[in-house]
Amino acid sequence: MMRPDSFLIRHAAIIFACKTFFAAMLALLAALWLDLPRPYWAMATVYITSQPLAGATSSKAVYRVLGTLVGAIAAVIMVPNLVDAPELLCLAMALWVGLCLYLSLLVRQPQSYGFMLSGYTVALIGFPAVSEPGTIFDLALARFEEISLGIVFAALVSMVVLPRSVAPAVAGRVESWLKDARRLSRHVLLGSGNERELRAKQLKLASDAVEIDALAGHLSYDPVAGANTVEGLQLVRRHMMILLPLLASIADRLAGLGRWRETHPALEPLLQRIADWLTTDGFSEREPVDDVRHAITQLRPNLDCDASWDQIILANLLIRLRDLVDVSSDCRSLEHVIAEGKDPAKVKLAYEPEGGIVTWRHRDQLLALWSAAGAVAAILACCVLWIATGWTDGNSAPMLAAVGCSFFAAQDDPAKGISSFGWWSLLAVIIVGLYLFAIIPGVTDIEVLIAALAPTFLLFGFLIARPATSFIGMALGANTSTLLALQSAYAADFQSFINTSIAFLTGMAMAAVVTRLGRCVGAEWIARRLMKTSWTTLAVTAERRGHNDRAAFAGLMLDRLGLLTQRIAAMDEAGRSDVANLSLLRVGVNIIDLRRARRLLAPSTLAAIDDMLTTFAIAARNHTDGAMPPDLLKRIDFALARTVEEPPGKPREDALIGITGIRRGLFPNAAPYGEEPTGEGRLVA
Amino acid sequence: MKYEIDIFGVLVPSLLLWFVVAYALLSLLTAGLDRVGFYRLVWHRALFDLSVFVCLLGGLVYLSVEYLS
């Protein structure tokens, strides 16, 4: 069993290339057989939708069909009604594309593809139909049929012929992620490795988590993966979200204890024991979880009225260590269950994130709106050129502007993506020219045609399969099959070929120029906005509004963190260290814990805590750079003093831990609580 | 000025040729300006480049009307 599997994985790119070519030819033949007006659309669709993983292809396929349907309907409604006023029609279509693009940027999921498609399908169907609006219904129907045919064949072949499921890919990524996380935990616990290295590792884990998240988005559409695997992976992902902030908290508390090797000699063997427990792989060699938990509980100091700052931090550290052990042991058992393909619901989890499934995602309305406006402007600029010059074949210019802007809108610098797509399209134009005027005239039947197309398109498929070149392969495959315009009879003439190609490239160039003019903001601006919204979320949490779910909050903040990590090079030093220490995330989680615990406290303590939270909310809302007002530190200490006086019990302990976490997160360099405050607050560690 | 140019029997708008020539000139010019550090003085580089392109194109068309027709 092992051999064929490894063969398939080693030559996955070649197999994918063959599969895609096979699907494309099937789609072309079927479209020719059904006598559809533009059979090449079916072929191009196969190259646009195909992705090496079955789940990815079919999730793209479902939304593509839906998006095309909506787009076709919108075109049928718009064109006949507005055809007497071409300027108005162009405006309507441009606005429609903008609206769809805006929605798709907000969703950031496989569904977003559907929105994007219903946008540019209108452009694809609508612009060519302007000169003959009577045929719009036939045209829209034919285009919908061709595209659906391509989608169906792409999905069918990817599922039936040597399918590659997303699940093993996700499982593999998750496994290596957890392994990295365990290694990082070991470094944190034992204090080995320098800080710069630890930071870099932590950031890498954060950005990997976002990638895994994107990949796992395709899971629910995977026809090959079993339901148990999918559910197990979702559970593991939720645990992963909580793991990173936990580690950051532990590192911070250890730093807060200062010379803990001397003051708490019992701590070192415990940390060593946990580190060993974390990194031992075999189930039987590892010591039982309960023993480790017991060892942690034994060290716990009794927090009484005159508990010192040191003791509070120690208690805090031990609770976080316990959480780490719980989360890690859950991850182990879930991994085990996934590998065996059993039902994950039967595993007893020690750490249960509250609430339903965590799908909080960061949304940036303004950025989405701005990108959409850029697309509208590019389409309108092309329309002006087309209508003003009376250029008959010019209608593909706005069409391509719509496609180009939609495809690349999610990138930080879309103009770069669009122009490189444009240059690859130029290569596609040259290839098509060779085919149309040198090779195809000599071809008489379909078998020879397929043989003639095979080498080029197999190469494109191969390029798509490799992650580094998949963009190039897609640009070449989709453009070549569209421009080749294969039809039942050879009908190429040089004049119309040149005209179409020029319009095609003009559309791309226009999209690039307009996007470059409009998007002068880069990664830096986006990173700053991300930080700003994170602070606002913290303020909302502190103001006792917003959602109360810990895992949901962590999910949202981690999502942002991953987005920030991709732009880390564009950030200033203070922001960078905030990101690396996950300090915002940690403070937020502590605020949520505190808000839960405070209800059972005495009214005067509650008032002190609420006062502190309000001050923090105001400071967070107006936050611009590193410094936090020193007044806040006083209020935190006051709240801490009130809480220490509470009668012993769980609420007091939870509140103490929450306030400690907030104090450490916001004022890591301040003098320990209880001593004369000297250092002013700066958000560094 | 001729509105269309004959390339192997295909009539191509001459404006297209001037587009390509202007683009080539622009690439040379921007590379030179970049080297001397001129762009530090420019607020919006893309807008500046586009304007230079329009000037070059306009100049080329004007010259071609003057001397080539």
Chai-1 contact restraints between the chains, C-beta under 6 A:
chainA,res_idxA,chainB,res_idxB,connection_type,confidence,min_distance_angstrom,max_distance_angstrom,comment,restraint_id
A,F494,B,V10,contact,1.0,0.0,6.0,A-B,restraint_1
A,Q495,B,V10,contact,1.0,0.0,6.0,A-B,restraint_2
A,I498,B,V10,contact,1.0,0.0,6.0,A-B,restraint_3
A,R516,B,A46,contact,1.0,0.0,6.0,A-B,restraint_4
A,L517,B,A46,contact,1.0,0.0,6.0,A-B,restraint_5
A,L517,B,L47,contact,1.0,0.0,6.0,A-B,restraint_6
A,C520,B,H44,contact,1.0,0.0,6.0,A-B,restraint_7
